[in-house]
Amino acid sequence: MLSPLLSCLSLLLFALHPVAAVWPAPQNFTKGDKVLYLHQNIAVTYNGAPVCWSPSPHDDRVSPEEGTNTEQFLYRQITYTYGYVVPGNLTSKEVVQAGLSRALASIFHSKFVPWKLHKPGSEFEPDLSQGLKWLKTLQITQTGQDDPSAFKPLAGEVDESYNLTLSGEGDAKLAAVSSIGVLRGLETFTQLFYQHSAATFWYTPYAPVSIQDAPRFQHRGVMMDTARHFFPVDDILRTIDAMAWNKMNRLHLHVTDSQSWPLVIPALPELSEKGAYHPSQTYSPADIEHLQKYGAQRGVEVYLEIDMPGHIGVVAKSHPELVVAYNELPYWWWCAEPPCGAFKLNNTAVDALLGKLFDDLLPRLAPYAAYFHTGGDELNKNDSMLDDGIRSNKSEVLQPLLQRFIDTQHARVRKAGLTPVVWEEIPLEWNITMDKSTVVQSWLGAESVKNLTAKGYQVIDSNYNFWYLDCGRGQWLNWANGPAFASGYPFHDWCSPAKSWRLIYAHDPRAGLAADAAARVLGGELAVWSETIDATNLDSLVWPRASAAGEVLWSGRTDAAGHNRSQLEAAPRLNEFRERMVLRGVGASPVQMTFCTQGSPGECEYTL
């Protein structure tokens, strides 16, 4: 056994030689020290046939409803040609072609000269006078045929593995079973290259390269709350982009809540007409389809949640007869956050409304999603005391009514070809029985995950102690002077402190579980509850903190040797990846100050 001093020294020596800055870390990665230059006319083939690709950074964040003039029409036709926006069914070739164009555009147009990652005055760039060896070809091979589920998979239905090699002689090969695996490999390919300060050269210093990679977890997600604050479509599209760069594959839109209903339902237009904050803050069916197709083409499945039977108070604005306890005060007696409101659990008109809602919505979601989230968290028993059809807050009265409610809604979800997702309270607090294919999202901690897997459920981990990105921003309540001020001071929110990337990186969703239970943990989601988050601070609060979970979920907490990945090894790579995200248009927060990114390893590290 090494002494503490030798152990500390070995850790420091490891930090002096970090792996090449690929994020998330590949499962197996070997590299050399030869320089290859990437030519803008690199010859690319896909399954043996030449691939037409565009080095121009076409932007396909155009909403289908934005304008009708000739210039925009022609623009869309160009993006369709390059496979960026697919008007019909996705094909493997279109997905790969579009991903290739995005990858090469990110290299050639981001202008990433990594001066911030080297000591001032150091010679970190290759000498252009020493002769240039060019990367001449990229051969992409997809060894399997994409099933229809490849673009709307259940967890584990699509093979995301890939192998990537760069020879010292200038040939690159990327092989994957699926087109989604090709996309993951292309994202890794982009991170091997830098721009020379001479401006017209792009190089990798790592040749030859050999990477064999695959995800540890099948569900790697972000949840966005679009009800407390509305996020314009473009902000969601940009989030999808960043998720794809991080090899994350699920965007969960918590699209409605008691505060607002931004989702347009043509069969029930009154829900958004009366429930949205403003007519401009709505998502049309075309917007939702655009988000789903955009995500599917990047290997990011977009699925929706309508939280019920609690968290539904806003429906009272259009259907007051169906909701109890809407905006009742004091709110803490009726719900966790105002305005309160829950569906009446013993009312046939509620069921009729939901039947109409799901008949409209679910068939539109099913082509590009495998899941639909029916919520179920924080249902307050007191609400039903105000329900003329119940007048009770006793669990033995409410549980059978909730069981019937869940059975009915989940039958509708399954009829549409979707798999239901619920929050953990449904099986754990209310003891509702569900089909074991139902996915349960856990947020209250490790014991919940253990209890859910013991019941045989598949689990998405969103442990608030680690993966809630809204925490630490202070209360959204205002406190009056006097006793109220004293009781609230210093106005921390319920889940303070803020979760730093280091804390996020420390969490293992499968920690402490036996092998059979661990296998039921599909992965996790970072939660972006939006009481104090909107479009102005979205990027800086999500990234690169979500990147830390992205690596945990892709690479696992342990490396190939079984050792926990160290912050000392991760930080230089995350610093570099953050720079890449910023240059690609995402306003990610700094990981460390420039003194640390430019300094010698050890100057900004703490070891014992």
C-alpha positions, -999 to 999 in steps of 0.1 A, spaced: 0 0 0 13 35 -9 19 59 20 -3 90 21 26 111 8 33 88 -21 -4 85 -28 -7 123 -29 24 125 -51 11 99 -76 -22 118 -78 -3 151 -85 18 134 -112 -14 121 -128 -28 156 -128 4 168 -147 -5 145 -176 -43 147 -181 -59 128 -209 -68 145 -241 -96 169 -234 -126 149 -246 -159 153 -227 -176 131 -217 -146 108 -212 -146 78 -236 -146 43 -221 -113 35 -238 -90 61 -253 -54 58 -265 -35 87 -282 -2 96 -296 17 129 -300 18 133 -338 2 164 -355 -24 160 -382 -40 189 -401 -77 188 -411 -83 199 -446 -116 217 -454 -121 194 -484 -116 162 -465 -131 133 -484 -159 117 -464 -177 84 -472 -207 69 -455 -210 31 -460 -186 34 -490 -205 62 -508 -192 98 -509 -212 121 -486 -222 156 -496 -217 179 -467 -217 217 -462 -189 234 -442 -213 263 -437 -229 265 -402 -265 265 -415 -288 273 -386 -319 251 -385 -334 268 -355 -360 283 -378 -395 278 -364 -419 264 -390 -441 294 -384 -415 321 -387 -423 342 -418 -434 332 -454 -412 354 -475 -392 340 -505 -358 343 -488 -369 323 -458 -386 297 -480 -354 292 -501 -334 290 -468 -356 262 -456 -352 244 -489 -315 246 -486 -315 232 -450 -338 204 -461 -314 195 -489 -286 192 -463 -308 171 -441 -309 197 -413 -347 199 -411 -365 168 -422 -400 174 -433 -411 138 -432 -396 106 -417 -360 107 -406 -335 85 -425 -301 73 -414 -284 91 -443 -300 124 -435 -291 121 -398 -255 112 -405 -252 138 -433 -266 166 -411 -245 155 -381 -213 155 -403 -220 190 -415 -226 203 -380 -194 186 -367 -171 200 -394 -188 234 -392 -181 234 -354 -144 228 -361 -140 252 -390 -161 281 -376 -157 281 -338 -122 295 -341 -110 277 -310 -74 287 -303 -68 272 -268 -46 300 -255 -66 301 -223 -56 265 -215 -18 270 -216 8 291 -198 12 326 -211 40 328 -237 42 290 -240 46 274 -275 16 252 -275 9 253 -312 26 231 -338 53 247 -360 39 252 -394 74 253 -410 80 217 -402 58 203 -430 21 195 -428 6 160 -427 -30 162 -436 -60 142 -424 -71 131 -459 -102 109 -454 -130 101 -430 -146 68 -435 -180 64 -417 -195 29 -415 -228 21 -400 -228 -16 -393 -265 -20 -384 -298 -8 -398 -317 17 -378 -350 5 -365 -379 29 -365 -374 32 -328 -339 46 -333 -353 82 -334 -379 76 -305 -363 49 -284 -372 35 -251 -341 33 -229 -317 8 -243 -334 3 -277 -307 21 -297 -270 12 -297 -250 44 -292 -216 28 -292 -189 38 -317 -153 32 -325 -131 61 -338 -95 59 -351 -71 84 -366 -40 69 -381 -7 86 -380 -8 87 -418 -40 108 -420 -69 84 -423 -99 86 -399 -124 58 -395 -157 60 -375 -178 29 -371 -211 25 -352 -241 2 -352 -266 30 -355 -268 65 -369 -271 78 -334 -238 61 -325 -223 79 -356 -235 112 -341 -218 104 -308 -186 96 -326 -187 128 -346 -190 149 -314 -159 132 -301 -142 138 -335 -149 176 -331 -131 177 -298 -98 164 -312 -91 196 -332 -80 231 -325 -76 261 -348 -40 274 -352 -36 311 -345 -25 315 -381 -62 312 -387 -63 289 -417 -52 257 -402 -69 232 -380 -49 205 -362 -50 176 -337 -18 170 -317 -31 135 -306 -25 112 -336 -27 83 -337 -60 80 -318 -81 49 -309 -114 52 -291 -139 26 -282 -169 41 -265 -204 34 -253 -227 49 -226 -230 34 -191 -266 47 -186 -293 46 -213 -313 77 -200 -292 109 -198 -314 139 -195 -324 174 -186 -358 185 -174 -369 220 -183 -399 236 -165 -417 259 -190 -446 268 -167 -430 290 -140 -411 308 -167 -417 304 -204 -387 295 -226 -388 306 -263 -384 278 -288 -350 290 -298 -337 286 -262 -350 250 -261 -334 243 -294 -301 256 -281 -304 234 -251 -309 204 -273 -277 213 -292 -257 215 -260 -272 182 -248 -261 165 -280 -226 179 -276 -226 163 -241 -240 130 -255 -272 134 -235 -303 119 -250 -335 129 -232 -351 164 -229 -381 162 -205 -404 193 -209 -424 199 -177 -447 219 -200 -476 229 -177 -481 236 -140 -505 256 -118 -488 288 -128 -493 287 -166 -505 265 -194 -484 274 -225 -493 243 -245 -518 249 -273 -543 220 -276 -565 226 -307 -593 205 -293 -593 226 -261 -580 260 -272 -593 276 -240 -566 259 -219 -538 281 -234 -560 310 -243 -569 315 -206 -540 297 -190 -509 311 -208 -491 341 -193 -496 359 -226 -506 349 -261 -469 352 -271 -459 326 -245 -474 295 -261 -461 264 -279 -481 256 -310 -484 220 -323 -459 230 -350 -435 242 -323 -437 209 -305 -432 190 -337 -403 212 -346 -386 206 -312 -391 168 -314 -378 165 -349 -348 188 -341 -340 167 -311 -345 133 -329 -320 144 -356 -294 149 -328 -302 118 -308 -321 138 -282 -356 125 -276 -380 153 -265 -409 141 -243 -436 160 -224 -451 160 -190 -485 173 -180 -484 171 -142 -516 158 -126 -537 155 -106 -519 181 -85 -500 210 -100 -529 216 -123 -545 247 -108 -543 268 -140 -570 247 -156 -594 265 -132 -591 296 -154 -609 278 -182 -627 250 -163 -632 261 -127 -657 233 -121 -630 206 -125 -604 220 -100 -604 223 -62 -583 246 -40 -572 269 -69 -552 298 -54 -564 290 -19 -546 308 9 -525 303 30 -510 283 1 -489 260 24 -520 243 37 -531 233 2 -499 229 -19 -461 234 -20 -462 265 -41 -489 289 -52 -512 290 -69 -526 257 -56 -551 235 -74 -558 199 -81 -582 179 -103 -613 166 -86 -606 129 -82 -642 118 -82 -656 137 -112 -665 122 -146 -661 156 -163 -624 156 -154 -621 123 -171 -639 136 -202 -616 166 -204 -585 144 -202 -599 120 -228 -603 149 -252 -569 163 -243 -550 130 -248 -569 122 -280 -555 155 -294 -520 155 -279 -507 120 -277 -510 110 -314 -490 141 -323 -462 132 -298 -459 95 -305 -440 97 -338 -409 112 -320 -413 101 -284 -415 68 -265 -425 83 -232 -452 106 -217 -449 119 -182 -482 121 -162 -466 137 -131 -481 128 -98 -459 147 -73 -469 167 -42 -506 159 -43 -519 175 -12 -546 155 6 -562 186 20 -573 197 -14 -600 171 -15 -616 184 17 -629 212 -6 -643 187 -32 -680 183 -28 -677 148 -42 -652 137 -15 -649 161 15 -620 141 30 -583 141 34 -580 105 45 -556 83 25 -580 53 27 -606 74 9 -583 91 -16 -561 62 -26 -587 41 -45 -598 73 -64 -562 81 -73 -556 44 -84 -586 47 -108 -573 80 -120 -538 67 -128 -552 35 -143 -573 55 -167 -547 80 -178 -520 53 -182 -543 32 -203 -547 62 -226 -509 68 -228 -503 31 -236 -530 31 -263 -511 59 -280 -480 37 -281 -462 56 -253 -448 44 -220 -460 63 -189 -436 81 -165 -446 92 -130 -430 110 -101 -420 88 -71 -449 98 -48 -474 78 -69 -459 43 -60 -441 53 -27 -465 77 -9 -498 66 -24 -490 29 -29 -505 30 -64 -499 -2 -84 -487 2 -119 -474 -20 -147 -437 -26 -141 -428 -11 -175 -439 23 -160 -408 45 -154 -406 63 -121 -387 95 -116 -372 99 -82 -362 132 -66 -362 127 -29 -330 108 -24 -311 75 -24 -336 56 -2 -363 63 -27 -343 48 -55 -336 17 -34 -373 14 -26 -385 18 -61 -360 -7 -76 -370 -31 -49 -406 -28 -61 -394 -37 -96 -397 -3 -113 -373 13 -137 -360 45 -123 -348 79 -135 -327 95 -107 -331 133 -102 -319 134 -65 -324 170 -54 -294 168 -31 -272 167 -62 -290 173 -95 -315 202 -90 -300 232 -108 -324 258 -94 -312 253 -58 -292 280 -39 -308 309 -57 -328 321 -26 -365 322 -19 -390 333 -46 -412 346 -17 -410 381 -4 -408 386 34 -425 415 53 -406 434 79 -408 423 115 -414 387 127 -418 375 91 -384 389 81 -368 374 112 -383 339 105 -372 340 68 -337 354 72 -313 348 54 -340 337 28 -324 304 16 -346 283 -7 -357 249 4 -329 230 -13 -299 253 -7 -270 254 -13 -264 256 -50 -252 224 -65 -217 230 -80 -204 209 -108 -181 192 -83 -211 181 -62 -230 171 -93 -200 151 -105 -198 132 -71 -232 116 -75 -236 80 -87 -272 71 -93 -265 34 -87 -244 38 -56 -252 13 -28 -275 -8 -50 -272 -45 -56 -266 -55 -92 -302 -64 -100 -314 -31 -85 -287 -11 -102 -298 -25 -135 -332 -9 -131 -317 26 -128 -320 38 -164 -301 69 -157 -309 104 -145 -321 139 -153 -309 173 -142 -339 194 -131 -342 230 -142 -372 242 -122 -377 278 -134 -391 299 -105 -359 321 -108 -346 309 -142 -357 322 -176 -341 327 -210 -316 353 -197 -298 330 -173 -307 296 -186 -274 288 -203 -252 300 -174 -271 280 -148 -274 248 -168 -240 246 -184 -214 233 -177 -230 219 -145 -252 196 -165 -221 185 -184 -208 171 -151 -238 148 -149 -235 142 -186 -201 126 -180 -213 106 -150 -242 92 -171 -222 85 -202 -189 74 -187 -199 63 -152 -184 75 -119 -155 50 -123 -129 47 -151 -119 16 -169 -97 6 -140 -125 9 -115 -113 41 -98 -136 71 -92 -129 98 -117 -110 127 -100 -119 164 -101 -82 169 -108 -85 149 -140 -119 162 -149 -114 199 -144 -89 205 -173 -112 187 -197 -143 205 -185 -125 238 -188 -118 231 -224 -152 217 -232 -168 248 -217 -147 270 -241 -160 249 -270 -196 253 -259 -192 291 -256 -177 293 -291 -206 272 -304 -232 296 -291 -240 285 -255 -234 309 -227 -219 284 -203 -204 296 -170 -167 295 -163 -153 264 -145 -123 281 -130 -106 315 -133 -81 319 -162 -52 319 -138 -61 283 -130 -67 272 -166 -33 287 -176 -14 277 -146 7 246 -138 -12 217 -124 -12 219 -86 -17 257 -83 -55 254 -81 -57 220 -65 -61 208 -30 -46 174 -20 -40 158 14 
